[in-house]
Amino acid sequence: MSDTPLTKPKLLIFDVNETMLDLSGMKKAINTAFGHEFAFQQWFALMLQYSLVDTVTDSYHDFGTIGKAAMKMTEDKLGKTIEQSKVPELLGMIKSLPPHPDIIPGLKKLKSAGYRMITLTNSTHEVVTQQMKSAGLTEYFEELMSIDATRKYKPHPDTYKQALAKANVKPAEAMLIAAHGWDMAGALQAGMQAAFIAREGQALYPLSPKPQLVGNTLQPIAEKLSAL
């Protein structure tokens, strides 16, 4: 249970990758290319880790460029070499991911309840625009935001604050909905409310404040928000 009581938010901010979009097909393709069951997990973790390295060292490369570098690091770490002609194809899969089955029903319920909704992703604005169009989710969001404006990756507080300022809401009036413990920690430390979608393999950070809502899918979260 959260230390801060749940109040009805004026704005819902959605993370994109893994939260709304299903990476399981991409995971299978990367693991197959490497011939290693943990290749995708290693690659994705490195991409997140080195996006934070860029942020704390006042550097910046877009998420796709970091993803490509993380692919090379994954080869080095696993002692595997994949066909370089396959790399653009594997990385390009992130632009056409399907939504998790619970996402469209949940978004419909939240939109019917009158909630304002935006995205906030570590991907570029160009990529998230392609992702939302491919997944059929564009219509649910008033704006597709990314970290482009700040060039600081989540969970840096400036990234959340910039999105809040653009949407003209105070931190306590917004709620982040995401499937990552680090994103929950960032939003909560920035003064926002948070709802955690407990996707398989994801976990909350025990040293962070607890989110106001937790659900295995978006639907129970949407039901509770719609009842406020």
N, C-alpha and C positions, 0 to 999 in steps of 0.2 A: 504494500500500500504506500502511495506517495506521501511525502511529508507535506506537500501542498495540495489542498483540496481541488477537485475538478470544478472548473467553472466553464460556462459555454464560451468557446472561442469565437472570435469574429473572423478568423482566417485559419485555414488548414494548409499547411505546407508539406508537400509530399516529396520524399526522396524517390528516386527512380529505379536505379539498378538493384536488383534483388528484392526491393520493397514492392514495386509494381510489376516489374518485368522479370520473366522467368529465364534464368541463365542456364538451365539444365542442359539444353541442347548445345550451347557453347562449351559447357563443362565437358560434355561427352566428346565433342570434337577435339578439344585441346588435349584431353587425357589420351585419346586415341592417337593423335599426332605424336605425342611424346612417348606413348607406350608405357604410361605411368599413371596409376590411379589417383595420385595427389598432385598432378601437374597443374591443373586449373587452380586448385586451392593455393599452391605455391605462387603461381603467377598473380592471382588476384590480390593476395596478401602483400606481395612485393609492390604492386602498383599503388595500393593504398599507403604503404609505408613510405615510398619515395615521393608520393605527392606531398606528404607531410614534411619530408626532408626539404623539398623545394620551399614550402611555406616557412619553415623555421629558419632557413638560410637566406630568406629574401630573394629567392630565385623563382623562376616560373617556366614551366613547359606545359603545354596542354595535356589533358588526360590521355589522349590517344598516343602522343609521343612518349609519355611515361609508360603506357601500356606496351609499346614496342620495345622500349629499353628493358622493361620487366620480363619480356619474353626471352631476351638474350640472357638475362640474369638467371632465369629459370633453367635454361639450357646448361649454364655453368654450374648451378647448384645441383642439378639432377644428373649431371654428366651425360646429357642426351643432346643430340643434334637433330633438328627437324629440317625438312626442306624449306629453304628460305622463300621459295615461291608460294608456300602455304601460309606464311605469316600474315600478309595483307588480308587473305581470305578469312583466317581465324579471327583477326582483330575486327574485321568488318562485320562480323556476325552481331556485334553489339548494337548495330544500327537497326536491326530488324528482329528484335526479340519479341516473343508473344507475351501478353499480360498473363499473370497468374489468374486462375479461374475465378477467384473471389473478387478480383479488382473491379471489373465493370459493374457487377451487381452492387458492390459497396459504394462506388462512385455515384451510381444512379441514385442510391438512397440518400447520400449526403447532398447531392445537388437538389433533389426533391425537397430536402429539409432546409434549403436556402443558404447553404454554406458557400462562402467564397473559397476557392481552391487555386493554389499555384504549385509549381514544382520548384525544387531547389536541388540541383545535382552538381556533382564534380565534373561531369561531362561538359563539353562546350555547348553553347546555345545552338549551334548548327546541328550537333549530334542529337541533342534532346528533341529538337524540332523533328528530325527524321524519325527518332524513336517513337515519339507520341503519334505521329502520322501513321507509321507502320503498324503500331499496336491498336490503332483506332481509339485513342484516348484524348486527342486534342480538344474535343468539344467540352470536356469536363473542367477545363482549366482556363482561368481568365488570363493567366500569363505563364509562360515557360521560362523560369529563371535558372541561371547556372552561376558558377563561380567566376564567369568571365569578367564581371564588373570589378571585383576586388582582386582577382588573381591570387586569392588565398583559399586553399582547399578547406572544406569542412573537415574537422570541427572548429576551425578558427572562429572566434566570436564575431569578427568583423563581417564575415560572410553572412551570418544570420542577421546581423544588425542592418546590413545593406538591403537585404530582402524585405525586412520589416519596414524600413524607412520608405522604400519604393511602394510598398502596399499601404503605407500610412496607418500602421497599427502599432500599438505598444507591445513589448515582449509578452506580457502576461495575457494579452488578447489573442495570441497566436498559439497554435499547436503544431508541432512537427510530428508527422507520421512516417515511421521508418522501421527497417528491419535490422538495424545495426546498433550495437551497444555504444560504439564511439559517437554515433550521430545523436543518440539519446543524450549522452553525457554533454555534448556540445550545446545542444538546444536548451537543456535544463540549466546549465551554467550560465547561459545567456539570458535567463529569466523567462523562458518560454515554457509552456506546457508540452507534454510529449505523450505519444501513444506508440507502443512497441508491437510490431507484428512479429511474432516469434516463429519466423520461418525455420525450417529444418537446418540445424547446424549453427544457428545464431544464438547469441547469449548477451545478457545485460552485463555491464561493468559493475561489479559489486561495490566499488568505492565511489560510485556516482549517486546522486539523488535518484529516487525511483520515479519512473514515469507515472502519469495519472491513470493511464489505461494500458492494458496488455491483452492481446488476443492472438490466437494461432493463425487467424486470417483477418482481413479487413472487415468482414461482415459483422462480427460481434462489436467491434469498435464503432462501426457506423451506426449500429442499432443504439448503442449507449449515447452517442453524440446526437442522434436524431431525437432521442427522448428528452434532451435538455430543454 
